[in-house]
Amino acid sequence: MKYILIILIAFVCIPLMSAEVDSVDVCVFHNKNISSVVFTPVNSCYLVSANGDKEYKLEENTLLYISCFNHQILVSTLNNVVGVFDTIRINSVDSTGYFRLKPIKPSLESRSYDDNIVVTNNFGSLKFINRVDVNKYLAGVVLAEAGPNIIQEFYKTQALISRTYLLGHIDRHSSEGFNVCDDVHCQAYHGRNNINHRIFESVVSTDHLIIVDSVNDIITAAFHSNSGGLTSNSEVEWSSPLPYLRSVVDPYSINQRNYKWTKKVPINEWRNFLMENEFSGKSIRRKKLMLSVKNRSKFLIIGEDSIRTREIRKYFNLRSSFFSIDVEGRYVVFNGLGYGHGVGLSQIGAMKMAHLGFNYEQIIKFYYSNVQLVSYDKYLEEKRNRETAIIIE
Ligand SMILES: [Zn+2]
């Protein structure tokens, strides 16, 4: 006799049940240990709300000084002290507002951000959380990750990768009170995109699309600068093999920017490195080294000893772990291909594909195996269907 039991799991158990993720909390100037800053509304007026009650109106181009003061924040204008508070929220009166933040201690280059900000004192440093419209945030990320003057189809490709990352990691910093940070730990974000309007158009035209794998999980959309003509299986660089991060032959990266590199290392330095990694004396003295540049190898094997190629890359600060090794006189010479870890999408190759007329979907499906582009709503719906019913026969 068969029993079919359908167990409904409360929707609250599934993170991100809301179909819309309109805004995101980004910790900006993350880990920069800033204790004093000047805030300036550049466009639109702002309202400063301290400790959740008082409101102070700030006109365009008015300077507001914000500093750590014991465990709180001292807020003042050019002439007056506004007060000492735990938290201040500075919100634009409309959706066009953006502002400039100029760190004074330490003195850093100013950056401008869209929308709103919350400032608190985090153990003697100011903590800035930029609450920003998702598409404006993504435009800032695409600018930081891709650069200012790139072909539009590549911007669309990068926008999809950045949105996929964001929605797959929306809880990465939730224990610290924000969604994502602004450095490479999450995604580089150096403020608003005020350089190229085509970037924002690219983000909007791919709005809500994300990349999922064959079982509807959001992918880790890894990318790098140049694959050297062959992308890497994920397990070569990291620990786990992922079905969509498979090695592909990539003719589009060949002879493009960052395709080849060479580095010479004094042979004593090389031998010390092998010694530190417990290679035998026989392996260390060996003159012929066996590593071919034709394939991406996970290990360098000398006699009975071996070491991961990514460890060699890290130690000698090489551009990639896709290299051959030769000995020339008193030097070990690395002849390498590509730039970056080589897993997933090659940015330079993707740009070449865009110039050849491929669209963003073709580019993404070339570098990521067996993936689909779906709307975020559809992803959530399928996830809900899968997780709300467990059938036991
Ligand atoms: Zn982070």
Residues whose N, C-alpha, C, O or C-beta is under 5 A from the ligand:
A	BS01	ZN	V180 C181 H185 C186
